[in-house]
Amino acid sequence: GPSKEEAQSLPRPPLHPAHGTSFPIYVRRNHLATMRVSFLALACLPVASAFFANTPNINLRSPSAMSKYRGAAPAPMSMVAENEPLSTTRREAMFSGIFSAALAASTLFPAVAPAEGGMFSLPPLPYDYAALEPHIDEATMKFHHDKHFNAYLTNLNKAMDGKPAKDLAAIQTSAIKDGAALRNNGGGFYNHGLFFSSLAPAGKGGAPSASLAKAIDDSFGSMDKMKTEFEGAAAKRFGSGWAWLGVSPEGKLVVSSTPNQDNPLMEGCEGAAMIPFLGLDVWEHAYYLQYKNVRPEYLKQIWQVVNWKNVAERYNAAK
């Protein structure tokens, strides 16, 4: 082998452009190989044309009051068994009319069926796979929803098999202490539900409501400054994770990020305490087909397809 002096003179691996760190390219190749194997395995999941058959009723709920942070948290889509009593708090009516209508007309949005008899079920996209182009490509949306989102659902249902019906928000609260299965899959299912319902075709998502726009100005100085801080949190998240915009215990808007499938509702998680009302997936599967390793470009393009109507409704429920 080379001497110590020769080894020191060898060129260093190039920097990882997306994160600005000395993350070797050969590690990325190994990671991509693993992803390809994972995609092949996930491709074996069963497909059904009427995927709400033999699944529990769906209750759509909103963020709860701020009294118990990371304890009375919101579920972006809380699908619970028929016999579970409904909450009388502001958890009722989580999604906007757009997403609720999409759920009611689920046959318009083909998707992968959930596991038989599972506690939770997979909501379809409230828009076509190609509807977010050119900002997010059709292929990414298809495997992101039908494969990744569904994989978290399937594994969450397995983890909850034989357990009493439990609200998705309650699962988040204790997920870290309850172990990896609920932390990773319960978090993954919650996070992706929030993400997909926060998007809309360009020109269809509206603008922030007056109250949300004022809250953004009061907390960050301007919409542009909020976007800069949000993009910064997302860009600095090393590896995989999420960026969040939410309401703090003091009622102020804050930006934060979490690793992997953690979210701000989990007791003991990294980052600021908040009830999130906007979440962005910065795992590579969310953007790599289109943007490759240029994460910052993905972060800039995402603002073109934010569903501000849905985001504002979640803000109103959380504040």
N, C-alpha and C positions, 0 to 999 in steps of 0.2 A: 504494500500500500504506500501512499505518498507519505513523505516525512511531515513533521509538524509544520515546518516552514512552508512546504508545498501546499499543505492543506489550507493554511491560512491565506494563501494567495489565490485559492480557487474562488470563482465568482459566487456571490451569495444568491440565494433564490430571490426572484423579483418580489416586490411588495404586492400585497393583495390590494388592487386598486379600489375596491368598494369600501374598504375599511381603513386604508392607509397604515396597515400594520405589516410586519414581516411574516406574513402567513404564507408558507411555501406553496407554489403552484402544484407541486407533486401531491401535497395533502389534499388540495382541491380536487385533483383527478381521482384520488381514492374515494373522496366523499361523493363525487358524481357517480362513480361506479357503484357505490352502495345505494345511491338514490335510484339508479337504473334497476338494480335488483329488487328494490322495494316496489318500484312501479310495476314490475312484472308480477310480483306477488299480489299486489293490490288489484291488478287487472282480473284476477280470478274471482273477485267478489261478485255475487249474483246480481243480475239486473232485472228489474220488474217494471212493467208499464204502469201499474196502478199501485204505487208504493205505500199508499196509506191503508191498504187493506190489512186487516188483522193487527193494527197498531192502536195504541191508546189514543183517547181524545187529546186534542192539543189545546193548551191554555197559554195564551200569549200575555206576558206580564211585563210591567214596567219597573224601573228602579224604585226602590223603597225610599223612605225618609232617611235622613242622614244620622239618626240617633245612635246607631251602632255600626260604626265603620268596620268594614270587612266582617260584619256580622249579620246585617240585614241588607244584603247586597242584591243588585238587580240581575235577572237572567234575561239575556237578549232574546232567548226563545226557551220558554220553560214548558217542555212537553212532559206531562205527568199522567199517571194512571187515573182511570175514570173515578175511582173511589177516593181520591185524595181531596180533602176539603180545600176550597179556594180561599186565598187570603182576602181580607177586606181592606188592605192597605192600598197605597198607590201602585202596587205591583200589577193591578189589572190593566189590560190594554197596552202591552209593550210596544208593538210595532205600529207604524203608521198605516193608514188605509191602503197604501200601495202594497206593502208586504202582506198585510192581512188578506187582501184580494188575491194576491199570488198564491197564498196558501189555500184559499178556498177554491181556486181554479187550478189545482195542482197538476191536473193532467196536461196543462199547457206547457209545463216545465218538466221534461223527462229527467229522472234522477235515479240513483241507485236505491234499492229497497233496504230498509233497516233490518236488523236481525229479528227473526220471528219472536214475538212475545216480549220484545225489549221494552224497557221503561221509557226510552226516548225515541223519537223518530226524526227523520231527515227532512227539513223544509227544502222545497225546491228553490232555485234562484227566482227572484221576482222579475227577471229580465232574461233575454236570450243570451246564450254563451258569447255571442259575437257583439252584443250590444254596447260593450265598453270600448270597442276598438275605435281609434288606433291606440288608445292609451293603455289598455290591457287586452292582450290578444285572446282569441277564441280558444285556442288549444290550452292555454294556461287556465282559463276560467273553467274549462271542462274537467281537466284532471284535478284541479284544485278543489272544486266542489264535489265531484262524483267519486274521487278516489281519496284525497286527503281528509276532507270533512267527514266523509262517510266512514273512513277508517277510525277516526276518533269516536264517532258515534258507536260503531260496532264494538270497539274495545271498552267504551264506557258502559254499554249495556251488559257486556260480560262481567265487568267489575261490579255492577250493581245487581247482578243476577242473584235472586234469593234474598235480597235486602228489601226492607220496606220502601215504598215509594218516597222519593225525596225531591224537593225542588232543586233545580239546577243551581240556583244562587246559593242555596245552603251547602251544596257540594263544594262550591268554590271556597267558602269560608274556612272549612276545616281540611281542605284538600292536601295541604303540605304535611300536616301531621297524620293524615289518613293513608299516606303512602303514594308511591310513584304511579300506580294505575289510575287513581282518581286525580292526582295532581296533573299528570300529563294528558290524559284523555278527557277528564271533566273540564280541565282548562282549555284543551284544544277544541272541544265542542262548543263551549261558551264563546271563546274568542272568535272562532270562525263565524258563528251566528251573528255576532255583532258586526264583524267585518263585512260580510256579504250584504247585510241589510243597510250598511252605511254607504253603499254605492248605487249609482244610477247612471243611465246613459248620459253622455255630455249634453248639456242643455235641458235636461229633464229633472235635475235634482234641486232646482230652485236656488235661493240664496238664504243665508242665515237669517233667522227671524230677528226682529228689532231687539228683542230682549237678549238673544244670544249675541248679536253683534255688539251690543252695549257691554255685555259681560266680557267679551273678548277685548274690547278697547280698554275697559277698566282694569283688566288683569294683565294685559300684555302691552298696551299702548296703541296697538293697531292690529288689523287682520294680518298684514304682512309680517309684523314682528312675531305674532303667534305662529305663523307658518314657518318662519325661520327657526324658532325654538323647537317646534315639533319635528321638522326635518333634521335638525341637529341631533335630537334625542334618538331618532330612528337611524341616522347614519352612524352614530357612535356605538350603537348596540353591536358588540362584537359577536360574530356568528349568527345564531338564530334568536328571534325574539319578536317583541311587539313594541309599538309606540302608542301612547294613550293621551287623550285629552279628556279631562273630567273635572268634577266639582270636589274641592277639598272639604274637610270638616268645618273650615271657617267660611265656606260658601264662595271661595275664590276659585277661578279656573286655574288649573295647573296642568303641566305637561310632564310626562314621565315615560320610562321604558322598563320592560321586564324581560328576563331571559326565557328562552324555550317557550313553553305554553303557560307560564305563570301570568297572572293578571292582578291588578291592584285590589281585588276583592279578597285575595287569599291572605289569611293571617300569617304574618311572618315573611311575606314576600319582599323582595327588593323594590325600592322606589317609593314614590309618594303615595300616601293614603288618599284615595279618591273614589268616587263613583264614576266610572268611565262612561262617556256617551259617544266617543269616537275612538276606534282602535284600528291600527294599521299593521298588517302582517309583513314582517321583514325577513321571514324565512325565505331562502332562495327559491323554494317551489312557487312562491307568489309572483316572481318576476324574472327568473333566470332565462326562460326560453326566449323572451323578448329583449330584455335589457342586459343579459349576460351578467358580468360582474360590476356593472355600473349602477349600483344601488341609488346614488343620488339622483339620477335621471328618473328612475321609477318614482322616487319621492316627490319630485316636482310634478310629474304627470298625474299623480293620483288626485290632485286638487281639481282636475278637470271632470272627475266623475264622482265627487262626493255628493251623497244624497242629503243636502242640508235640511230638507223637510223632515226626514227621519231623525237626523242628528238633533235638530231643534226640539223635536218632541221628547226625545230622551233627556235632553238638557232640562226642559221644563219639569219633567218628572223627578229629576235628580236634585234640583236646586232647593 
